[in-house]
Amino acid sequence: MKLKEEYITHEIGDGLVLVPTGLASWSGFVRGNKTFGAILSLLREDTTEEAIVAAMRERFDAPEGAIERDVARAISELRKVGALDG
């Protein structure tokens, strides 16, 4: 899976927003924190949920299961707005 080119990211303070361009079928924006931003940066290249979780484990120290839940939630939200290929 990969973030569609029709979506761009923009950092705002400690967070990040995902915004569709005029070519996207969805309009609005998704706001997230730095963790969400890290997930989005990994989705700039074709990857898997498992690879994202592994990369996030290397970057962040979190309780057991927290990273898996965060990644699954982020991917679910991105699928809802049509921001992912694959």
N, CA, C and O of each residue as an XYZ file, in Angstrom:
344
protein
N       0.840     -1.165      0.000
C       0.000      0.000      0.000
C       0.887      1.230      0.000
O       2.049      1.185      0.405
N       0.308      2.335     -0.466
C       1.074      3.564     -0.601
C       0.105      4.749     -0.562
O      -1.040      4.644     -1.001
N       0.581      5.873     -0.032
C      -0.220      7.088     -0.020
C      -0.396      7.572     -1.457
O       0.578      7.669     -2.204
N      -1.627      7.875     -1.844
C      -1.887      8.350     -3.193
C      -1.258      9.719     -3.408
O      -1.165     10.525     -2.482
N      -0.832      9.968     -4.623
C      -0.203     11.234     -4.972
C      -1.176     12.403     -4.876
O      -0.748     13.556     -4.824
N      -2.467     12.128     -4.853
C      -3.474     13.179     -4.773
C      -3.593     13.783     -3.376
O      -4.415     14.670     -3.147
N      -2.772     13.302     -2.445
C      -2.806     13.786     -1.065
C      -1.446     14.343     -0.680
O      -0.409     13.755     -0.989
N      -1.463     15.482     -0.005
C      -0.221     16.095      0.450
C      -0.273     16.256      1.969
O      -1.348     16.305      2.567
N       0.895     16.337      2.570
C       0.971     16.534      4.015
C       1.577     17.894      4.300
O       2.363     18.427      3.517
N       1.188     18.441      5.447
C       1.713     19.740      5.868
C       1.854     19.730      7.382
O       0.908     19.408      8.100
N       3.051     20.087      7.864
C       3.281     20.152      9.308
C       2.710     21.442      9.861
O       2.873     22.517      9.282
N       2.033     21.312     11.002
C       1.473     22.461     11.704
C       1.815     22.296     13.177
O       1.226     21.458     13.861
N       2.760     23.087     13.672
C       3.167     22.983     15.064
C       3.672     21.593     15.374
O       4.589     21.104     14.714
N       3.083     20.945     16.377
C       3.470     19.590     16.759
C       2.696     18.526     15.997
O       2.848     17.334     16.266
N       1.881     18.942     15.061
C       1.054     17.982     14.353
C       1.263     18.030     12.856
O       2.226     18.607     12.352
N       0.341     17.414     12.170
C       0.412     17.282     10.729
C      -1.002     17.184     10.182
O      -1.888     16.642     10.844
N      -1.219     17.698      8.993
C      -2.505     17.517      8.324
C      -2.277     16.869      6.967
O      -1.278     17.116      6.290
N      -3.217     16.052      6.602
C      -3.237     15.414      5.288
C      -4.355     16.094      4.513
O      -5.501     16.134      4.962
N      -4.011     16.630      3.339
C      -4.964     17.415      2.559
C      -5.039     16.845      1.148
O      -4.009     16.579      0.529
N      -6.257     16.657      0.637
C      -6.376     16.182     -0.740
C      -6.172     17.333     -1.725
O      -6.546     18.471     -1.442
N      -5.582     17.036     -2.869
C      -5.488     18.031     -3.935
C      -6.815     18.032     -4.685
O      -7.729     17.282     -4.344
N      -6.912     18.853     -5.679
C      -8.139     18.912     -6.475
C      -8.424     17.638     -7.240
O      -9.538     17.450     -7.728
N      -7.442     16.759     -7.357
C      -7.619     15.513     -8.097
C      -8.228     14.396     -7.249
O      -8.671     13.384     -7.790
N      -8.255     14.568     -5.939
C      -8.781     13.530     -5.048
C     -10.309     13.525     -5.071
O     -10.939     14.552     -5.324
N     -10.886     12.374     -4.807
C     -12.348     12.252     -4.806
C     -12.959     12.668     -3.470
O     -14.177     12.809     -3.366
N     -12.134     12.863     -2.457
C     -12.589     13.229     -1.120
C     -12.151     14.653     -0.834
O     -11.085     15.070     -1.286
N     -12.948     15.406     -0.094
C     -12.534     16.754      0.287
C     -12.589     16.871      1.800
O     -13.449     16.266      2.441
N     -11.690     17.634      2.365
C     -11.581     17.799      3.804
C     -10.121     17.676      4.176
O      -9.245     17.866      3.332
N      -9.852     17.362      5.423
C      -8.478     17.111      5.835
C      -8.478     16.191      7.034
O      -9.473     16.062      7.747
N      -7.336     15.552      7.241
C      -7.156     14.665      8.383
C      -6.017     15.253      9.209
O      -4.925     15.484      8.689
N      -6.266     15.494     10.484
C      -5.250     16.044     11.374
C      -4.697     14.930     12.241
O      -5.437     14.060     12.698
N      -3.393     14.960     12.464
C      -2.775     13.951     13.301
C      -1.563     14.494     14.036
O      -1.150     15.636     13.833
N      -1.005     13.658     14.888
C       0.173     14.037     15.668
C       1.444     13.576     14.944
O       1.386     13.124     13.801
N       2.592     13.693     15.623
C       3.857     13.296     14.996
C       3.904     11.805     14.686
O       4.539     11.395     13.714
N       3.249     11.002     15.490
C       3.192      9.565     15.212
C       2.481      9.320     13.884
O       2.937      8.520     13.067
N       1.369     10.009     13.675
C       0.637      9.916     12.417
C       1.531     10.385     11.263
O       1.527      9.792     10.184
N       2.285     11.441     11.500
C       3.202     11.938     10.487
C       4.268     10.921     10.126
O       4.635     10.790      8.958
N       4.767     10.200     11.121
C       5.769      9.155     10.863
C       5.165      8.040     10.020
O       5.820      7.516      9.119
N       3.941      7.684     10.305
C       3.249      6.647      9.522
C       3.082      7.120      8.082
O       3.339      6.370      7.141
N       2.651      8.370      7.917
C       2.474      8.907      6.566
C       3.787      8.944      5.797
O       3.810      8.668      4.598
N       4.870      9.280      6.469
C       6.163      9.323      5.775
C       6.560      7.928      5.283
O       7.158      7.797      4.215
N       6.238      6.907      6.040
C       6.525      5.532      5.608
C       5.646      5.116      4.436
O       6.025      4.259      3.638
N       4.469      5.729      4.340
C       3.540      5.395      3.259
C       3.850      6.126      1.953
O       3.130      5.954      0.970
N       4.889      6.924      1.927
C       5.289      7.587      0.678
C       5.873      6.569     -0.309
O       5.899      6.799     -1.518
N       6.337      5.442      0.235
C       6.827      4.328     -0.584
C       5.887      3.145     -0.384
O       5.233      3.039      0.654
N       5.816      2.261     -1.365
C       4.978      1.076     -1.248
C       5.472      0.237     -0.067
O       6.659     -0.075      0.021
N       4.572     -0.124      0.830
C       4.949     -0.843      2.047
C       3.788     -1.695      2.534
O       2.731     -1.747      1.906
N       4.000     -2.356      3.651
C       2.957     -3.169      4.273
C       2.717     -2.669      5.692
O       3.531     -1.933      6.249
N       1.605     -3.073      6.260
C       1.306     -2.709      7.645
C       2.376     -3.270      8.582
O       2.785     -2.602      9.531
N       2.820     -4.478      8.317
C       3.837     -5.107      9.155
C       5.156     -4.334      9.099
O       5.821     -4.173     10.123
N       5.534     -3.863      7.930
C       6.770     -3.093      7.783
C       6.666     -1.746      8.500
O       7.643     -1.269      9.078
N       5.490     -1.140      8.461
C       5.290      0.127      9.167
C       5.421     -0.099     10.663
O       6.087      0.676     11.350
N       4.793     -1.150     11.178
C       4.874     -1.461     12.613
C       6.335     -1.682     13.011
O       6.771     -1.172     14.043
N       7.093     -2.428     12.218
C       8.499     -2.693     12.533
C       9.306     -1.394     12.567
O      10.119     -1.191     13.469
N       9.085     -0.530     11.602
C       9.805      0.746     11.559
C       9.421      1.636     12.735
O      10.267      2.336     13.291
N       8.167      1.610     13.106
C       7.702      2.434     14.231
C       8.261      1.903     15.551
O       8.568      2.685     16.451
N       8.395      0.591     15.672
C       8.989      0.002     16.885
C      10.433      0.453     17.056
O      10.885      0.687     18.177
N      11.163      0.578     15.941
C      12.546      1.039     16.005
C      12.631      2.503     16.424
O      13.584      2.915     17.086
N      11.645      3.268     16.041
C      11.666      4.721     16.277
C      11.075      5.128     17.615
O      11.549      6.085     18.227
N      10.041      4.418     18.089
C       9.311      4.811     19.289
C       9.325      3.706     20.334
O       9.288      2.521     20.004
N       9.380      4.104     21.579
C       9.245      3.183     22.702
C       7.807      3.292     23.180
O       7.382      4.349     23.647
N       7.065      2.215     23.065
C       5.642      2.242     23.420
C       5.256      0.925     24.082
O       5.914     -0.095     23.875
N       4.184      0.949     24.881
C       3.703     -0.289     25.508
C       3.322     -1.330     24.450
O       2.977     -0.988     23.319
N       3.389     -2.578     24.835
C       3.030     -3.697     23.954
C       1.660     -3.474     23.323
O       0.684     -3.209     24.025
N       1.592     -3.579     22.031
C       0.334     -3.468     21.304
C      -0.049     -2.049     20.905
O      -0.906     -1.870     20.040
N       0.560     -1.045     21.509
C       0.172      0.342     21.224
C       0.505      0.729     19.785
O      -0.311      1.345     19.099
N       1.687      0.372     19.336
C       2.085      0.731     17.973
C       1.199      0.026     16.957
O       0.770      0.631     15.974
N       0.926     -1.243     17.193
C       0.047     -1.986     16.276
C      -1.328     -1.331     16.185
O      -1.881     -1.190     15.094
N      -1.877     -0.934     17.324
C      -3.193     -0.269     17.328
C      -3.142      1.070     16.610
O      -4.042      1.389     15.833
N      -2.098      1.861     16.861
C      -1.973      3.170     16.222
C      -1.842      3.040     14.707
O      -2.479      3.783     13.960
N      -1.028      2.108     14.260
C      -0.844      1.904     12.827
C      -2.146      1.419     12.195
O      -2.542      1.921     11.144
N      -2.809      0.461     12.815
C      -4.076     -0.058     12.273
C      -5.124      1.050     12.200
O      -5.861      1.145     11.219
N      -5.192      1.883     13.229
C      -6.163      2.987     13.253
C      -5.856      3.998     12.152
O      -6.765      4.457     11.460
N      -4.583      4.344     11.987
C      -4.199      5.309     10.955
C      -4.525      4.771      9.561
O      -5.062      5.494      8.722
N      -4.201      3.516      9.320
C      -4.481      2.916      8.014
C      -5.984      2.869      7.760
O      -6.432      3.133      6.644
N      -6.757      2.539      8.775
C      -8.211      2.506      8.639
C      -8.752      3.885      8.251
O      -9.585      3.994      7.352
N      -8.284      4.925      8.921
C      -8.739      6.289      8.612
C      -8.328      6.705      7.205
O      -9.107      7.333      6.488
N      -7.116      6.359      6.811
C      -6.647      6.705      5.472
C      -7.443      5.963      4.401
O      -7.703      6.514      3.332
N      -7.825      4.732      4.675
C      -8.666      3.982      3.729
C     -10.055      4.621      3.617
O     -10.619      4.691      2.526
N     -10.605      5.085      4.745
C     -11.934      5.712      4.730
C     -11.992      6.927      3.821
O     -13.007      7.173      3.170
N     -10.905      7.689      3.774
C     -10.898      8.892      2.938
C     -10.331      8.631      1.541
O     -10.218      9.549      0.728
N      -9.975      7.374      1.269
C      -9.487      7.007     -0.058
C      -8.074      7.467     -0.343
O      -7.725      7.706     -1.499
N      -7.242      7.599      0.702
C      -5.898      8.140      0.525
C      -4.840      7.084      0.227
O      -3.675      7.421      0.013
N      -5.231      5.802      0.211
C      -4.246      4.736      0.006
C      -4.481      3.978     -1.282
O      -5.618      3.693     -1.658
N      -3.387      3.655     -1.953
C      -3.400      2.717     -3.062
C      -3.037      1.353     -2.489
O      -2.071      1.220     -1.737
N      -3.800      0.371     -2.841
C      -3.468     -0.983     -2.380
C      -4.019     -1.361     -1.047
O      -3.792     -2.477     -0.579
